[in-house]
Amino acid sequence: TARERDAALASGSLAYLLSDYVAAKFNLPEPKLIDLSHERDPAAAAMTVRQAWALGEQPISNMIKLLESKGVRVFSLAENTKSVDAFSCWRNDIPYVFLNTFKSAERSRLDASHELAHLILHRHGGPQQGRDAETEANSFASSFLMPKADVRSRLPFVSRLDELVIAKKRWGVSTAALAYRLHKLGILSDWQYRTFCIQINQRGYRTEEPNGLPREESVIWKKVFTELWTDRISKSQVAADLHLPTDELENLV
């Protein structure tokens, strides 16, 4: 809705205030995102980023930590934007990602990877890209979190949904996301995939992920506020300096 959109954008503008405040006091990681707007194959782009960041085919243990180490400023969306999954943008050559903290940890990891795709693939694009851009970002996110070679070596054959529930922990994704990836790789047939999707819905995995992961947290913000406190500068003081309610600042970080 327009109200939720405006609330999400307001979160972004408040995040800019905090980001500028922190950047004036600390040396934050420089952005290391490559521009792949020329790449039309999202899966190839995902592998290019993995190679550039020396990730190989290994699973990514912490998406937020990875993004922050590459200079992305990661913030949370406020409670009044529950229906907004995530969004991202560039501002003054700094990449920003906003994640909905009401989603599961697995969903947030996928959202973070999805937004990374937008930052890398669609930096110069506009809203007119619409559905195509979203499809590309989904493909990138799936390939980035679940590299083809690693998935094929671990799950060359699947017969039961419970196998996915156990295996998904390796890549930190939801059961549904892993099923989708296996179908795209041809490991699951169309019939198997439809059957698994029905079972996922029947078991309620869409709303409550089995064997859920702990939520990822920002490394940067923890270090920043710990360091500020050594100078006896509290979050409340930072909020006051920025003319923000303290709970608004808490929501952001």
N, C-alpha and C positions, 0 to 999 in steps of 0.2 A: 504494500500500500504506500501511498505518498507519505503518510506519517512515518512509517517504518524506514522508508528511504531517507527522509529528512533526518531522522534520528541517527541513522548510520553515518550520514555525511557529517552530522554534528560531532559524532565521535571522532571522525577523521580530523576535523578542524581543531579539536581539543588536543588530539594526539600530536599535531604539529607544534602546538605551544610547548608541550612537555619535551618533545624531541629537540626543539631548538634550545630549550633551557639546559638540557643534559649535554648537548653537543658543545655548548659554550664552556662547560666545566670539565668534560672528559674527552679523551681520544677514543671514539667509537670505531669499530671495524669499518674499513673502507669497502664500498660496494664492489663485488667481484662477480657480477652477473654478465654473462656474455650475451650479445645481441644476436639472436637467431631468427629475426623477423623474416629473413629470406628463406628459411627452412620450411618446406611444406609437409614434411613427414614428422609428426609429433614424436613417434617412437624413436626415430633417428636423432631428433633433438634431445630427447631424454638421455640417450646414450652419449651424445656429445657433451652434455653437461656433466654426466658422471665421469667421463674421461678427463674433462678439464679440471674437475675437483678431486681427481685421483680416488674415486669411490669404488672403482672396479664393478664387480657384480654383487658385492656384499650388501646385505640389508642395511637400511638406515635406522640406527637406534633411536635417534631423536631429531625430528624434523625441525622443531623450533630452534634448537641449538645449532643445527646446520645452517639454517637461514640466517640466524644472527651472526654466525661466524663469517658469512659472506656479505655482511653489511646491510642485510634487510632489517628494517625496524618493525618488530612484531608487536601488535597491540591486540587487546581483547575488545569485543563489541559489548556495549552496555546491555542491560537486561531488557530494555524496551525495543530491542532489535532481534528478538528470538527467532523470527522467521527468515532473517538474513543469514545465509550460510557463512559467507566470507566475502571480502573484496580486497582489491589491491590497486596500487597506483604508484606513479613516479612523481616526486616533487623535488625540484632543485637537484636533479640527478641522484636522488636518494630513493630507493625502493621501500615501499610500505606494504605490509600485509595486516589485515584485520580479521581475526578469527572469532567465531561464535563459541564461547566457552560453555554453552548449554548442550552442545553436541557431544557424542562419545569421543573418547581419546582417539579411537580408530578413524572416526569421521573427520576429526580435526586434522589428523595427519594427511588424509587424502585432500582435504580442503587446502591445506598449506601447500601441498604439491601442485594442486590445481592452480592456485594463485601464482606460484612460481612460474608456471607455464605462461600465464598471461604477461607477467613481467618480462619474460625472455622472448616469447613468440609474438606478442602483440603490443610491444612498447610504442610503436608508431601507428597502430591501428585505432580506429574510432568505434563508436557504438554500433555503426552500421554492420560490423562483422557478425554481431548477434549470435545466432545458433551455431554457425560454423566455428566461431571462436571458442564456444563452449565445448563443442565436440572435440576440437583439437586439444583443449586444456584437459579434458577428461582422459583422452588417449595418452597424453604426455604423463599425467599423474599416475596412471595405471602402470605405464612402462617404467617410470622413474622409481616407484616404490617396489615394483615386482619385476625385476629384470628377467627377460625371456630365458636366458641360459640358466639362471639360478632356479627359476620356477620349474623349468623342464627337468632339471637334474633331480630336484626334490620330489616333484609330483608328476612323474611320467604317465601315471595311470591313476584314475580315481573311480571308485565304485559307490562310495557312501558319503553323505553330507558330513557325517561325523569326522571323516578324515580331514575335511576342510577346517572344521572347528578347531582341530588340534594343530594343523599346519599353519593357519593364518597368523599365529603368534610370531612366527619367524619374520614375517614382513610387516607386522604391526598394522594389519588392515582388517576390515570387517569380513565376515563370512561371505556376504553378498559381493564385496569388491573382489575377493579372491575367485569366487565362482565366475564373475564377469571376465576376469583376466584369463582364467583357464579356458573359457569358451572362446575368447578371441584368439587364443593360441592353438585352438583346435584340439585341446586335451579333453574337453567336454563336448559331446555332440549337442546338436540343437535340442534333442529330446531330453538328454541328461540335464542340460542347463535349465530348461523349462521346469523339469521335475524338482530340481534343487531350489529354484526360485519359489515354487509353491510350498515346499517344505520350510523354507526360510520364513515365509509369511505365516505359515501355520504355527510354527514354534515361537513366533514373536520376536525373531532376531532383528527385525527392522527397528524395533523400539528399544530393545534391551539386548545388547551384544553379549553372547556367552563368553566366559573366560576373558572378560574385559581387561584392557590395559590401564595402568595408572595414567592420569592426565599429565601431559608434558607441560613444563613450566619454563618461563623465560630465564635464561642465565644472565643476560645483560642487566635486566631490571633489578635482579637480586643483588648483583655486584654494585650497581649504581647506588641503590638506597643503603646498602651496608656501608659503602664508602662515605656517603653523605652523613650518615649517622655518626661516624668517627669525628666529624666536625660539628656534631650536635645539631644537624639539620634533619628534621623529621619529615615524613610524608605530609603531615599537616602544614608544616612551614612551606614546603614546596608548593602545595595547593594554594596557600595564602598568597605566595609570591606571584602565582599565575592567575590569581583571582578565580579559582575554581573551588567548588565544594570538594571536601576531602573524599567523599564516596565516589565522585566522578573520576578522580585520579585513581582510586583503587580499582574501579571498573576497567580502566584502560590497561593497567599493568597486571 
